Amino acid sequence: MTSIQQAAVRNDWAVRNDWAVRNDRAVRPERAGCTPESRITKSLLGYGVIAGPLYVVVALSQALARDGFDPSRHAWSLLALGAPGWIQIGNLILTGLMTIAFAAGLRRCLGSGAGAVWAPRLIGVYGASLIVAGIFRADPTLGFPVGTPPGQGGVSWHGTVHFSAGAVGFTALTIGCFAVARRYAEEARKPWAVASRIVGAAFLAGFAAVASGAGSSAATLAFTAGVVLVCGWTAAVAVDRYRSIAVH
């Protein structure tokens, strides 16, 4: 082989190798789920992973530490009252913002099909309701904060806004659970569909119990259990959808 032919072969190899490298770089991010669009979606879904657990940990820590707070009688929203109340206010607002971010990520990853539009919207409404509930605090009641009369207290305008925000948000999240269940059913993922329906029903039952239970321990504990359950559910759905983006 002449020197000219050898040079031509080397040049041809270099051109083909350069094309292969550039082509691999163009395709590889898509296969690894690392396109700019997927990174944004995964980041938004990531907020859903931490929102619920963070809310539970912060609220439960306060519930065990605050003087006069009885977890069997007092809803966690009452933790926003008193001098340390700013912690729970911040907890509600931050969780609301992260939940809205999760809803945006869920909308991006679901695309089309059952629940693609309404599930994220309903979860977003729930997130917004948490923000409103943090800004407009509940009224003192049932002896909390310390110094409050032991019975049911009066209802102020901001207490009415707080309760109304909760009613709207909890109803939206309940329906959102069933909307997500429809999506899982469409994907033939029966365990996830059934679990989503159970969580939605349990959460609604807990809210109905505390709304009509007049401060009874059973109603308060049922509501608290519903909150913990739905926080775990949102985190689980976020993790599941995050993984679905990662394998594309």
Secondary structure, DSSP 8 states (H G I E B T S, - for coil): --HHHHHHHHHHHHHHHHHHHHHHHHHHHHHTT-SHHHHHHHHHHHHHHHHHHHHHHHHHHHHHHSTT--TTTS-GGGGGSSTTHHHHHHHHHHHHHHHHHHHHHHHHHH-SSTTTTHHHHHHHHHHHHHHHHHHS----BTTBSTTS-SS-----HHHHHHHHHHHHHHHHHHHHHHHHHHHHHHTT-HHHHHHHHHHHHHHHHHHHHHHHSTT-HHHHHHHHHHHHHHHHHHHHHHHHHHHHHHT-
